[in-house]
Amino acid sequence: MADSTEILDLLHQISGKVDRLAEESAIHTRILEEHSRILGEHSRILGEHSRILGEHGRVLGEHTRLIGTMQQDVLHIRTVQESHTHLLDSHTQLLNVHSATINILLQDVRTLRGAVIDVSKEVAKREVITPGQVVVLHEDLNRLHFQVSEMAVRLEVIEVQTRH
C-alpha cells in the first residue's frame, strides 16, 4: 500500500487539477455567456434587417405598381397624340380643300363683278338687258352666295374643332 504521504501528494495534485478545471470552466462559462450575448445581439440585428428588407419589398411593390400606372399613362398619351396628329392631318386636308374652294369662289366673284360692271355699262348706255341675262346673273349671284355661306360654316366648324 501506498503511504499517506504519497496519497496526500496525489490528493494535492488532484486538487490542483480540479482547481485549474474549475478556473477553466469559469472562463468557458464567461466565454459562452459572451457568445450568447453576441448571438442575441446578432439575432436582434437580423430581425431589424428582416424588418427593413420587408419595408424595402413593400416600397418596391409600390414602385412597381406606380411604374405600371405610368406605362399605361404613357400608352394613353401616345394614343391621344396619334389621334390628335390624325385630326390635325384631317384638318390640314380640309383647309387645303377649302382654300382651293375659296380660290374658285374668288374667281367667280371676279367674273360676276365683271358681269355687273358690263351690265352697269349697258344700263349707262341705255342699252337693253335681256331677261335671260338678268336670270343668269341672278342664278350666279345665288350660287355664289350659297357657296360663300357654306364655306363660312365649314371654316367655323374647323375652328371649333381646332380649339378642342
C-alpha positions in Angstrom: 0.0 0.0 0.0 1.0 3.5 -0.7 1.9 5.5 2.2 -0.1 8.5 3.4 2.5 11.0 2.0 2.0 9.6 -1.4 -1.8 9.7 -1.0 -1.6 13.3 0.2 0.7 14.2 -2.6 -1.7 12.6 -5.1 -4.7 14.4 -3.5 -2.8 17.6 -3.6 -2.1 17.1 -7.4 -5.8 16.1 -8.0 -6.9 19.2 -6.0 -4.7 21.4 -8.2 -6.1 19.9 -11.3 -9.6 20.3 -10.0 -8.9 24.0 -9.2 -7.5 24.5 -12.7 -10.5 22.7 -14.2 -12.8 25.0 -12.2 -10.9 28.1 -13.4 -11.1 26.9 -17.0 -14.8 26.0 -16.5 -15.4 29.6 -15.2 -13.5 31.0 -18.2 -15.5 28.8 -20.6 -18.8 29.9 -18.9 -17.9 33.6 -19.3 -17.0 32.9 -23.0 -20.3 31.1 -23.5 -22.2 33.9 -21.9 -20.4 36.5 -24.1 -21.1 34.4 -27.2 -24.7 34.0 -26.1 -24.9 37.9 -25.6 -23.3 38.4 -29.1 -25.7 35.8 -30.6 -28.6 37.7 -29.1 -27.4 41.0 -30.5 -26.9 39.4 -33.9 -30.4 38.0 -33.7 -31.8 41.4 -32.8 -29.8 43.0 -35.8 -31.0 40.2 -38.1 -34.6 40.9 -37.0 -34.1 44.6 -37.7 -32.6 43.8 -41.1 -35.6 41.5 -41.9 -38.0 44.3 -41.0 -36.1 46.7 -43.2 -36.0 44.2 -46.0 -39.7 43.7 -45.7 -40.2 47.5 -45.8 -38.0 47.7 -48.9 -40.1 44.9 -50.5 -43.3 46.9 -49.8 -41.8 50.1 -51.3 -40.5 48.1 -54.3 -44.0 46.7 -54.8 -45.5 50.2 -54.7 -42.9 51.5 -57.1 -43.6 48.6 -59.5 -47.3 49.4 -59.3 -46.6 53.1 -60.0 -44.3 52.2 -62.9 -47.1 50.1 -64.4 -49.6 53.0 -64.0 -47.1 55.4 -65.6 -46.6 53.0 -68.5 -50.3 52.9 -69.0 -50.4 56.7 -68.9 -47.6 56.9 -71.5 -49.6 54.5 -73.8 -52.7 56.6 -73.4 -50.8 59.8 -74.1 -49.3 58.2 -77.2 -52.7 57.1 -78.4 -54.2 60.6 -77.8 -51.2 62.1 -79.5 -51.7 59.9 -82.6 -55.4 60.8 -82.6 -54.5 64.5 -82.5 -52.0 64.0 -85.2 -54.6 62.3 -87.3 -57.1 65.1 -86.6 -54.5 67.7 -87.5 -53.8 65.9 -90.8 -57.5 65.8 -91.5 -57.9 69.5 -90.7 -54.9 70.3 -92.9 -56.5 68.4 -95.8 -59.8 70.2 -95.2 -58.1 73.5 -95.1 -56.4 72.7 -98.4 -59.7 71.8 -99.9 -61.4 74.9 -98.5 -58.5 77.0 -99.8 -59.0 75.7 -103.3 -62.7 76.3 -103.0 -62.1 79.9 -101.8 -59.9 80.4 -104.9 -62.6 79.2 -107.1 -65.2 81.4 -105.4 -62.8 84.4 -105.7 -62.6 83.7 -109.5 -66.4 83.6 -109.6 -66.6 86.9 -107.7 -64.2 88.5 -110.2 -66.3 87.1 -113.1 -69.5 88.3 -111.6 -68.0 91.7 -110.8 -67.0 92.0 -114.4 -70.5 90.9 -115.5 -72.1 93.5 -113.1 -69.7 96.2 -114.5 -70.7 95.2 -118.1 -74.4 95.4 -117.1 -73.9 98.8 -115.5 -72.2 100.0 -118.7 -75.0 98.7 -120.8 -77.5 100.4 -118.5 -75.5 103.6 -118.7 -75.6 103.4 -122.5 -79.3 102.7 -122.1 -78.9 99.5 -124.0 -81.5 96.8 -123.3 -80.6 93.9 -121.0 -82.4 90.7 -121.9 -84.4 88.9 -119.2 -82.1 85.8 -119.8 -79.0 87.9 -118.9 -80.7 89.0 -115.7 -81.7 85.4 -114.8 -78.2 84.1 -115.4 -76.7 86.9 -113.2 -79.3 86.2 -110.6 -78.5 82.5 -110.6 -74.8 83.1 -110.5 -75.2 85.5 -107.5 -77.4 83.0 -105.7 -74.9 80.2 -106.3 -72.0 82.3 -105.1 -73.9 83.4 -102.0 -74.7 79.8 -101.2 -71.1 78.7 -101.6 -69.7 81.5 -99.5 -72.2 80.7 -96.7 -71.3 77.1 -96.9 -67.6 77.9 -96.7 -68.2 80.1 -93.7 -70.0 77.3 -91.8 -67.2 74.8 -92.7 -64.5 77.2 -91.5 -66.4 77.8 -88.3 -66.7 74.0 -87.6 -62.9 73.6 -88.2 -62.1 76.5 -85.9 -64.3 74.9 -83.1 -62.7 71.5 -83.6 -59.2 73.0 -83.6 -59.9 74.7 -80.2 -60.8 71.4 -78.6 
